[in-house]
Amino acid sequence: MATGATPHEQLYAALRRVKATWPARGWSWDSRMTCITSSFSTEFETGARAAIAEAFPVEFTSSTITKAPPVLREFIDRYGGLRSGQYLFTSGALGGNLVAFGLWWPWGDGGTISMRLGFADIDPGRETYAKVREIFGVQL
């Protein structure tokens, strides 16, 4: 990344790499959690984890979630918290209270996982979200 790139520019570049290396089918809008999502078979688990590692290098589990930034803990708590096998990934703060997240949620069927990417507590119409939707080809 070029010297002097803003945290947002760094995140967008990393998300472009996620999109380019994502091993599963496409992305869609999750209006319930206000984020983009991709559901995939567990056969793609290794590739999916590798694809998101650069953009979201910080990982929290159900036992470490108390160490997450407050805005992310509050967001996760609204949806029932993290259970065993679920992960919260973050890029770190992007300035102010803006924090990007990735949620890794295995389904109860043992064969499907959802990866959700978004921002805690921002309007989905905001420019930051519009850019992410553009990168992943997702409409509201």
Backbone as JSON Lines, residues from 0, in Angstrom:
{"i":0,"aa":"M","n":[0.85,-1.18,0.0],"ca":[0.0,0.0,0.0],"c":[0.88,1.24,0.0]}
{"i":1,"aa":"A","n":[0.48,2.21,-0.71],"ca":[1.25,3.45,-0.83],"c":[1.35,4.15,0.52]}
{"i":2,"aa":"T","n":[2.5,4.74,0.75],"ca":[2.69,5.51,1.97],"c":[1.69,6.66,1.98]}
{"i":3,"aa":"G","n":[1.1,6.91,3.13],"ca":[0.17,8.0,3.25],"c":[-1.27,7.63,2.94]}
{"i":4,"aa":"A","n":[-1.53,6.38,2.59],"ca":[-2.9,5.96,2.33],"c":[-3.7,6.04,3.63]}
{"i":5,"aa":"T","n":[-4.94,6.5,3.52],"ca":[-5.78,6.59,4.71],"c":[-6.21,5.19,5.15]}
{"i":6,"aa":"P","n":[-6.66,5.05,6.41],"ca":[-7.17,3.75,6.85],"c":[-8.3,3.23,5.96]}
{"i":7,"aa":"H","n":[-9.17,4.14,5.5],"ca":[-10.26,3.72,4.61],"c":[-9.7,3.17,3.29]}
{"i":8,"aa":"E","n":[-8.73,3.87,2.7],"ca":[-8.13,3.42,1.44],"c":[-7.45,2.07,1.62]}
{"i":9,"aa":"Q","n":[-6.79,1.88,2.76],"ca":[-6.14,0.6,3.05],"c":[-7.18,-0.51,3.16]}
{"i":10,"aa":"L","n":[-8.29,-0.23,3.83],"ca":[-9.35,-1.23,3.97],"c":[-9.96,-1.56,2.61]}
{"i":11,"aa":"Y","n":[-10.26,-0.55,1.79],"ca":[-10.84,-0.79,0.47],"c":[-9.9,-1.67,-0.37]}
{"i":12,"aa":"A","n":[-8.61,-1.39,-0.33],"ca":[-7.64,-2.19,-1.09],"c":[-7.64,-3.64,-0.58]}
{"i":13,"aa":"A","n":[-7.67,-3.81,0.73],"ca":[-7.71,-5.16,1.3],"c":[-9.01,-5.87,0.93]}
{"i":14,"aa":"L","n":[-10.14,-5.15,0.93],"ca":[-11.41,-5.76,0.56],"c":[-11.44,-6.15,-0.93]}
{"i":15,"aa":"R","n":[-10.79,-5.38,-1.77],"ca":[-10.68,-5.78,-3.18],"c":[-9.94,-7.11,-3.3]}
{"i":16,"aa":"R","n":[-8.91,-7.29,-2.47],"ca":[-8.17,-8.55,-2.49],"c":[-9.04,-9.69,-1.94]}
{"i":17,"aa":"V","n":[-9.86,-9.4,-0.92],"ca":[-10.8,-10.41,-0.41],"c":[-11.72,-10.85,-1.53]}
{"i":18,"aa":"K","n":[-12.31,-9.89,-2.21],"ca":[-13.24,-10.2,-3.31],"c":[-12.54,-11.03,-4.38]}
{"i":19,"aa":"A","n":[-11.32,-10.66,-4.74],"ca":[-10.59,-11.35,-5.8],"c":[-10.23,-12.79,-5.43]}
{"i":20,"aa":"T","n":[-10.03,-13.06,-4.15],"ca":[-9.59,-14.39,-3.71],"c":[-10.69,-15.19,-3.02]}
{"i":21,"aa":"W","n":[-11.9,-14.63,-2.94],"ca":[-13.0,-15.31,-2.25],"c":[-13.32,-16.63,-2.97]}
{"i":22,"aa":"P","n":[-13.29,-17.75,-2.27],"ca":[-13.42,-19.05,-2.93],"c":[-14.85,-19.51,-3.2]}
{"i":23,"aa":"A","n":[-15.83,-18.78,-2.72],"ca":[-17.21,-19.24,-2.79],"c":[-18.03,-18.36,-3.73]}
{"i":24,"aa":"R","n":[-19.33,-18.61,-3.73],"ca":[-20.23,-17.83,-4.59],"c":[-20.3,-16.38,-4.13]}
{"i":25,"aa":"G","n":[-21.18,-15.61,-4.75],"ca":[-21.23,-14.17,-4.56],"c":[-21.7,-13.67,-3.21]}
{"i":26,"aa":"W","n":[-21.85,-12.38,-3.17],"ca":[-22.22,-11.64,-1.98],"c":[-23.59,-11.01,-2.16]}
{"i":27,"aa":"S","n":[-24.31,-10.8,-1.06],"ca":[-25.62,-10.15,-1.09],"c":[-25.77,-9.27,0.13]}
{"i":28,"aa":"W","n":[-26.86,-8.49,0.16],"ca":[-27.13,-7.59,1.27],"c":[-27.93,-8.31,2.35]}
{"i":29,"aa":"D","n":[-27.49,-8.2,3.59],"ca":[-28.2,-8.74,4.75],"c":[-28.84,-7.55,5.47]}
{"i":30,"aa":"S","n":[-30.13,-7.31,5.21],"ca":[-30.79,-6.15,5.8],"c":[-31.0,-6.31,7.3]}
{"i":31,"aa":"R","n":[-31.09,-7.51,7.79],"ca":[-31.28,-7.73,9.23],"c":[-30.08,-7.22,10.02]}
{"i":32,"aa":"M","n":[-28.87,-7.53,9.55],"ca":[-27.66,-7.14,10.27],"c":[-26.95,-5.96,9.62]}
{"i":33,"aa":"T","n":[-27.52,-5.39,8.57],"ca":[-26.97,-4.23,7.88],"c":[-25.51,-4.46,7.48]}
{"i":34,"aa":"C","n":[-25.32,-5.45,6.61],"ca":[-23.98,-5.79,6.14],"c":[-24.1,-6.61,4.86]}
{"i":35,"aa":"I","n":[-22.96,-6.94,4.25],"ca":[-22.98,-7.84,3.12],"c":[-22.67,-9.24,3.64]}
{"i":36,"aa":"T","n":[-23.11,-10.26,2.91],"ca":[-22.93,-11.63,3.37],"c":[-22.68,-12.59,2.22]}
{"i":37,"aa":"S","n":[-21.96,-13.64,2.51],"ca":[-21.76,-14.74,1.58],"c":[-21.87,-16.03,2.37]}
{"i":38,"aa":"S","n":[-22.73,-16.91,1.93],"ca":[-22.87,-18.22,2.57],"c":[-22.22,-19.25,1.67]}
{"i":39,"aa":"F","n":[-21.51,-20.2,2.29],"ca":[-20.73,-21.14,1.5],"c":[-20.6,-22.47,2.23]}
{"i":40,"aa":"S","n":[-20.24,-23.48,1.49],"ca":[-20.03,-24.82,2.01],"c":[-18.73,-24.86,2.81]}
{"i":41,"aa":"T","n":[-18.68,-25.73,3.8],"ca":[-17.47,-25.86,4.63],"c":[-16.26,-26.3,3.81]}
{"i":42,"aa":"E","n":[-16.47,-26.84,2.62],"ca":[-15.32,-27.22,1.78],"c":[-14.48,-26.0,1.4]}
{"i":43,"aa":"F","n":[-15.08,-24.79,1.49],"ca":[-14.37,-23.56,1.16],"c":[-13.81,-22.84,2.4]}
{"i":44,"aa":"E","n":[-13.92,-23.47,3.56],"ca":[-13.54,-22.83,4.82],"c":[-12.1,-22.33,4.84]}
{"i":45,"aa":"T","n":[-11.16,-23.17,4.45],"ca":[-9.75,-22.78,4.49],"c":[-9.47,-21.59,3.59]}
{"i":46,"aa":"G","n":[-9.99,-21.63,2.37],"ca":[-9.8,-20.52,1.44],"c":[-10.47,-19.24,1.9]}
{"i":47,"aa":"A","n":[-11.65,-19.38,2.48],"ca":[-12.38,-18.2,2.97],"c":[-11.62,-17.55,4.13]}
{"i":48,"aa":"R","n":[-11.14,-18.36,5.05],"ca":[-10.39,-17.77,6.18],"c":[-9.12,-17.09,5.69]}
{"i":49,"aa":"A","n":[-8.46,-17.68,4.73],"ca":[-7.25,-17.07,4.18],"c":[-7.59,-15.76,3.47]}
{"i":50,"aa":"A","n":[-8.71,-15.72,2.77],"ca":[-9.1,-14.52,2.02],"c":[-9.39,-13.34,2.94]}
{"i":51,"aa":"I","n":[-9.97,-13.58,4.1],"ca":[-10.33,-12.47,4.98],"c":[-9.22,-12.07,5.95]}
{"i":52,"aa":"A","n":[-8.19,-12.89,6.07],"ca":[-7.15,-12.66,7.08],"c":[-6.45,-11.31,6.95]}
{"i":53,"aa":"E","n":[-6.19,-10.86,5.74],"ca":[-5.48,-9.59,5.58],"c":[-6.36,-8.39,5.93]}
{"i":54,"aa":"A","n":[-7.61,-8.43,5.49],"ca":[-8.51,-7.29,5.74],"c":[-8.96,-7.23,7.19]}
{"i":55,"aa":"F","n":[-9.05,-8.39,7.82],"ca":[-9.56,-8.47,9.2],"c":[-8.6,-9.31,10.05]}
{"i":56,"aa":"P","n":[-7.45,-8.74,10.4],"ca":[-6.41,-9.52,11.08],"c":[-6.66,-9.79,12.56]}
{"i":57,"aa":"V","n":[-7.58,-9.07,13.18],"ca":[-7.82,-9.26,14.61],"c":[-9.04,-10.16,14.78]}
{"i":58,"aa":"E","n":[-8.9,-11.22,15.58],"ca":[-9.94,-12.23,15.74],"c":[-10.38,-12.32,17.2]}
{"i":59,"aa":"F","n":[-11.7,-12.4,17.37],"ca":[-12.28,-12.61,18.7],"c":[-13.16,-13.85,18.66]}
{"i":60,"aa":"T","n":[-13.19,-14.57,19.78],"ca":[-14.04,-15.74,19.95],"c":[-15.0,-15.47,21.1]}
{"i":61,"aa":"S","n":[-15.84,-16.46,21.39],"ca":[-16.77,-16.29,22.51],"c":[-16.04,-16.07,23.83]}
{"i":62,"aa":"S","n":[-14.83,-16.59,23.96],"ca":[-14.08,-16.41,25.2],"c":[-13.22,-15.15,25.23]}
{"i":63,"aa":"T","n":[-13.02,-14.48,24.07],"ca":[-12.18,-13.27,24.04],"c":[-12.97,-12.02,23.64]}
{"i":64,"aa":"I","n":[-14.26,-12.15,23.39],"ca":[-15.07,-11.02,22.91],"c":[-15.05,-9.84,23.87]}
{"i":65,"aa":"T","n":[-14.81,-10.08,25.15],"ca":[-14.77,-8.99,26.12],"c":[-13.62,-8.01,25.83]}
{"i":66,"aa":"K","n":[-12.64,-8.44,25.03],"ca":[-11.51,-7.58,24.67],"c":[-11.76,-6.77,23.4]}
{"i":67,"aa":"A","n":[-12.9,-7.01,22.73],"ca":[-13.23,-6.29,21.49],"c":[-13.6,-4.84,21.81]}
{"i":68,"aa":"P","n":[-13.47,-3.94,20.83],"ca":[-13.9,-2.55,21.04],"c":[-15.37,-2.51,21.47]}
{"i":69,"aa":"P","n":[-15.73,-1.59,22.37],"ca":[-17.11,-1.53,22.87],"c":[-18.17,-1.47,21.77]}
{"i":70,"aa":"V","n":[-17.92,-0.73,20.69],"ca":[-18.91,-0.62,19.63],"c":[-19.19,-1.98,18.99]}
{"i":71,"aa":"L","n":[-18.17,-2.83,18.89],"ca":[-18.37,-4.17,18.34],"c":[-19.05,-5.1,19.33]}
{"i":72,"aa":"R","n":[-18.69,-4.99,20.6],"ca":[-19.37,-5.82,21.63],"c":[-20.86,-5.5,21.66]}
{"i":73,"aa":"E","n":[-21.2,-4.23,21.6],"ca":[-22.61,-3.83,21.62],"c":[-23.32,-4.34,20.38]}
{"i":74,"aa":"F","n":[-22.67,-4.27,19.22],"ca":[-23.25,-4.75,17.98],"c":[-23.52,-6.26,18.07]}
{"i":75,"aa":"I","n":[-22.53,-7.01,18.51],"ca":[-22.66,-8.47,18.63],"c":[-23.73,-8.84,19.65]}
{"i":76,"aa":"D","n":[-23.77,-8.12,20.76],"ca":[-24.78,-8.41,21.79],"c":[-26.2,-8.27,21.26]}
{"i":77,"aa":"R","n":[-26.42,-7.33,20.34],"ca":[-27.76,-7.16,19.76],"c":[-28.23,-8.4,19.01]}
{"i":78,"aa":"Y","n":[-27.29,-9.22,18.55],"ca":[-27.61,-10.41,17.77],"c":[-27.33,-11.7,18.55]}
{"i":79,"aa":"G","n":[-27.32,-11.6,19.85],"ca":[-27.2,-12.8,20.68],"c":[-25.8,-13.18,21.09]}
{"i":80,"aa":"G","n":[-24.82,-12.34,20.81],"ca":[-23.44,-12.63,21.22],"c":[-22.78,-13.64,20.3]}
{"i":81,"aa":"L","n":[-21.55,-14.02,20.65],"ca":[-20.81,-15.03,19.91],"c":[-20.95,-16.37,20.61]}
{"i":82,"aa":"R","n":[-21.22,-17.4,19.84],"ca":[-21.29,-18.75,20.37],"c":[-20.0,-19.48,19.99]}
{"i":83,"aa":"S","n":[-19.81,-20.62,20.58],"ca":[-18.65,-21.45,20.26],"c":[-18.64,-21.72,18.75]}
{"i":84,"aa":"G","n":[-17.49,-21.55,18.12],"ca":[-17.35,-21.78,16.68],"c":[-17.61,-20.55,15.84]}
{"i":85,"aa":"Q","n":[-18.15,-19.49,16.44],"ca":[-18.35,-18.23,15.73],"c":[-17.18,-17.31,16.02]}
{"i":86,"aa":"Y","n":[-16.85,-16.48,15.04],"ca":[-15.72,-15.56,15.19],"c":[-16.12,-14.17,14.77]}
{"i":87,"aa":"L","n":[-15.55,-13.2,15.43],"ca":[-15.66,-11.79,15.05],"c":[-14.26,-11.36,14.64]}
{"i":88,"aa":"F","n":[-14.15,-10.87,13.42],"ca":[-12.89,-10.35,12.91],"c":[-13.03,-8.84,12.77]}
{"i":89,"aa":"T","n":[-11.94,-8.12,12.94],"ca":[-11.98,-6.67,12.75],"c":[-10.69,-6.18,12.11]}
{"i":90,"aa":"S","n":[-10.83,-5.05,11.45],"ca":[-9.68,-4.4,10.83],"c":[-9.04,-3.43,11.8]}
{"i":91,"aa":"G","n":[-9.72,-3.17,12.91],"ca":[-9.29,-2.11,13.82],"c":[-10.04,-0.84,13.49]}
{"i":92,"aa":"A","n":[-9.84,0.18,14.27],"ca":[-10.56,1.44,14.09],"c":[-10.13,2.14,12.81]}
{"i":93,"aa":"L","n":[-11.1,2.74,12.13],"ca":[-10.84,3.48,10.9],"c":[-10.9,4.98,11.12]}
{"i":94,"aa":"G","n":[-11.0,5.36,12.36],"ca":[-11.13,6.78,12.7],"c":[-12.42,6.99,13.43]}
{"i":95,"aa":"G","n":[-12.35,7.7,14.52],"ca":[-13.55,7.91,15.33],"c":[-14.05,6.59,15.86]}
{"i":96,"aa":"N","n":[-15.35,6.38,15.79],"ca":[-15.96,5.17,16.3],"c":[-16.24,4.17,15.18]}
{"i":97,"aa":"L","n":[-15.71,4.39,13.98],"ca":[-15.96,3.54,12.83],"c":[-15.05,2.32,12.87]}
{"i":98,"aa":"V","n":[-15.66,1.14,12.94],"ca":[-14.91,-0.11,13.01],"c":[-15.52,-1.09,12.01]}
{"i":99,"aa":"A","n":[-14.69,-1.64,11.13],"ca":[-15.14,-2.66,10.18],"c":[-15.09,-4.02,10.87]}
{"i":100,"aa":"F","n":[-16.04,-4.9,10.5],"ca":[-16.07,-6.23,11.1],"c":[-16.31,-7.3,10.06]}
{"i":101,"aa":"G","n":[-15.94,-8.5,10.43],"ca":[-16.29,-9.71,9.71],"c":[-16.86,-10.69,10.73]}
{"i":102,"aa":"L","n":[-17.99,-11.28,10.43],"ca":[-18.61,-12.27,11.32],"c":[-18.6,-13.62,10.63]}
{"i":103,"aa":"W","n":[-18.04,-14.59,11.28],"ca":[-17.94,-15.96,10.77],"c":[-18.96,-16.77,11.55]}
{"i":104,"aa":"W","n":[-20.06,-17.16,10.89],"ca":[-21.15,-17.85,11.59],"c":[-21.47,-19.18,10.93]}
{"i":105,"aa":"P","n":[-20.97,-20.29,11.49],"ca":[-21.36,-21.6,10.99],"c":[-22.85,-21.84,11.25]}
{"i":106,"aa":"W","n":[-23.5,-22.49,10.31],"ca":[-24.91,-22.82,10.47],"c":[-25.03,-24.09,11.3]}
{"i":107,"aa":"G","n":[-26.2,-24.35,11.79],"ca":[-26.47,-25.55,12.58],"c":[-26.41,-26.84,11.78]}
{"i":108,"aa":"D","n":[-26.38,-26.76,10.44],"ca":[-26.37,-27.96,9.61],"c":[-25.0,-28.62,9.51]}
{"i":109,"aa":"G","n":[-23.96,-27.94,10.02],"ca":[-22.61,-28.48,9.98],"c":[-21.94,-28.43,8.62]}
{"i":110,"aa":"G","n":[-22.64,-27.92,7.61],"ca":[-22.08,-27.9,6.27],"c":[-22.02,-26.53,5.63]}
{"i":111,"aa":"T","n":[-22.56,-25.51,6.3],"ca":[-22.63,-24.16,5.71],"c":[-22.11,-23.13,6.7]}
{"i":112,"aa":"I","n":[-21.45,-22.12,6.18],"ca":[-20.93,-21.0,6.97],"c":[-21.35,-19.71,6.29]}
{"i":113,"aa":"S","n":[-21.69,-18.69,7.05],"ca":[-21.93,-17.35,6.52],"c":[-20.81,-16.44,6.97]}
{"i":114,"aa":"M","n":[-20.32,-15.64,6.03],"ca":[-19.35,-14.59,6.34],"c":[-20.06,-13.28,6.1]}
{"i":115,"aa":"R","n":[-20.12,-12.46,7.13],"ca":[-20.75,-11.14,7.01],"c":[-19.67,-10.08,7.18]}
{"i":116,"aa":"L","n":[-19.72,-9.05,6.33],"ca":[-18.77,-7.96,6.41],"c":[-19.54,-6.65,6.51]}
{"i":117,"aa":"G","n":[-19.12,-5.78,7.42],"ca":[-19.81,-4.52,7.56],"c":[-19.12,-3.59,8.52]}
{"i":118,"aa":"F","n":[-19.89,-2.62,8.98],"ca":[-19.4,-1.61,9.91],"c":[-20.38,-1.5,11.05]}
{"i":119,"aa":"A","n":[-19.88,-1.43,12.24],"ca":[-20.74,-1.3,13.41],"c":[-21.34,0.1,13.47]}
{"i":120,"aa":"D","n":[-22.65,0.15,13.58],"ca":[-23.39,1.38,13.84],"c":[-23.19,2.51,12.84]}
{"i":121,"aa":"I","n":[-23.25,2.21,11.55],"ca":[-23.31,3.3,10.58],"c":[-24.46,3.06,9.62]}
{"i":122,"aa":"D","n":[-24.94,4.11,9.05],"ca":[-26.04,4.09,8.1],"c":[-25.59,3.37,6.83]}
{"i":123,"aa":"P","n":[-26.36,2.38,6.32],"ca":[-25.95,1.68,5.12],"c":[-25.88,2.57,3.88]}
{"i":124,"aa":"G","n":[-26.47,3.76,3.93],"ca":[-26.39,4.69,2.82],"c":[-25.12,5.53,2.82]}
{"i":125,"aa":"R","n":[-24.37,5.46,3.89],"ca":[-23.15,6.25,4.02],"c":[-22.13,5.86,2.94]}
{"i":126,"aa":"E","n":[-21.32,6.81,2.55],"ca":[-20.34,6.62,1.48],"c":[-19.44,5.41,1.73]}
{"i":127,"aa":"T","n":[-19.03,5.19,2.97],"ca":[-18.16,4.07,3.3],"c":[-18.82,2.75,2.89]}
{"i":128,"aa":"Y","n":[-20.09,2.58,3.25],"ca":[-20.81,1.37,2.88],"c":[-21.03,1.29,1.38]}
{"i":129,"aa":"A","n":[-21.33,2.4,0.76],"ca":[-21.54,2.41,-0.68],"c":[-20.3,1.9,-1.41]}
{"i":130,"aa":"K","n":[-19.13,2.29,-0.95],"ca":[-17.89,1.84,-1.57],"c":[-17.71,0.33,-1.39]}
{"i":131,"aa":"V","n":[-18.01,-0.19,-0.22],"ca":[-17.87,-1.63,0.03],"c":[-18.87,-2.4,-0.83]}
{"i":132,"aa":"R","n":[-20.11,-1.91,-0.91],"ca":[-21.1,-2.58,-1.77],"c":[-20.64,-2.56,-3.22]}
{"i":133,"aa":"E","n":[-20.04,-1.45,-3.65],"ca":[-19.51,-1.37,-5.02],"c":[-18.42,-2.41,-5.24]}
{"i":134,"aa":"I","n":[-17.49,-2.52,-4.31],"ca":[-16.4,-3.48,-4.42],"c":[-16.92,-4.9,-4.59]}
{"i":135,"aa":"F","n":[-17.95,-5.25,-3.83],"ca":[-18.48,-6.62,-3.84],"c":[-19.67,-6.81,-4.78]}
{"i":136,"aa":"G","n":[-20.08,-5.74,-5.49],"ca":[-21.18,-5.86,-6.44],"c":[-22.52,-6.14,-5.78]}
{"i":137,"aa":"V","n":[-22.77,-5.5,-4.64],"ca":[-23.98,-5.75,-3.86],"c":[-24.9,-4.54,-3.91]}
{"i":138,"aa":"Q","n":[-26.18,-4.77,-4.16],"ca":[-27.19,-3.72,-4.14],"c":[-27.96,-3.77,-2.83]}
{"i":139,"aa":"L","n":[-28.48,-2.63,-2.39],"ca":[-29.34,-2.6,-1.2],"c":[-30.67,-3.24,-1.52]}
